[in-house]
């Protein structure tokens, strides 16, 4: 992860924060099963490496406020994964009950919110992306070939806000969204983005190192 | 003109003032049984509101097949048996309704696709109506009764104390919310209703009688969820942005009560055996 050297702050996509925290015991006190996201191990390795180098992880307030929605998306995706259904003893064709999903959501959301108490995590409450910057970013992505997005949706306003956050603050941004990280070079050339790294690629580089 | 207006915010039967001595909060939670000579008997929910004189008014649903005919040709022949503290049996036929004022029935009106029957017993008034399409009550409907018009607002639904009925109600509402667009709020409703349904189901499976305190708490929680359903049916997408901290707190208290009474573990204590969705 040498590409992050020299930067004391690293911006994180909210989804990456959620993956880092996605480690839920069922039941909580004496776990029979631990449910994790597919990206949890990778996110944890990257965060641990950053912590070992005394770097702080940051995001801006509006992105952090979308936490509940991000958690919901991550929980819904993971808890409907056949791998987890089988892990929890659901026969083929039977889904995980809503009460268990609710427990997973509430437990995960609580863990992510507890990050605020960590010394290595900072929510930047002073940053608000300029409307004009968000608009320029929208125009940038609207002008790109749809095929370049791959399976990703076009970046939301919050996603564009994160790109702008990294650019204005000159923080590298880590995201799992290839619909953003694939455009890192082009965004820099257009003067709209700073360094943007994909979580999985960063993890793979860290493992190889 | 007497107006039927709730005198207190209705957030469940616990918020209502019941002034009739023949009633208590416990007795308020029951269902009328309506038997029809032409249709199977069924139990139907009631709604309870208070009028301007602080009297308890039950709004019952009469289910029947409504035919769009002039009132004197309605093919109705059913009896209504109510348990209002004092045993009251009312049997009426369409033509006989207007002749039944002396038996406690005060009004009857057929509007073309609905029927309103009003009957009184001491301090209580009850009205019933149904449409040809469903048995659902329509809170915005204006009920005409004789010379008075009573706008209906802010009513609640009461369900019987019976755990079987409660369980069915929770199952039905859970299924409704499960079809709403996904969000944390939707998951909160679906998950908490699923939890309650499972708690009731476990008690039934083990032959455990649910304490009255637990039943009352379940009814109140159901009422809260049902209100949210009613209020947001037409704005399901916007539902995701509502602040439901109050409901979350109620659910938390419900879990504490269940755990204290040994009824069901708290959500975070549920195990893998609770993971598969009920079929």
Interface residues (C-beta under 8 A of the other chain):
Chain A: X26 X27 X28 X29 X32 X33 X68 X69 X71 X72 X75 X76 X88 X89 X90 X91 X94 X95 X96 X97 X98 X99 X100 X101 X102 X103 X105 X106 X107 X109
Chain B: X174 X178 X182 X183 X184 X187 X188 X190 X191 X192 X193 X194 X195 X198 X240 X265 X267 X268 X269 X270 X271 X272 X273 X274 X275 X276 X277 X278 X279
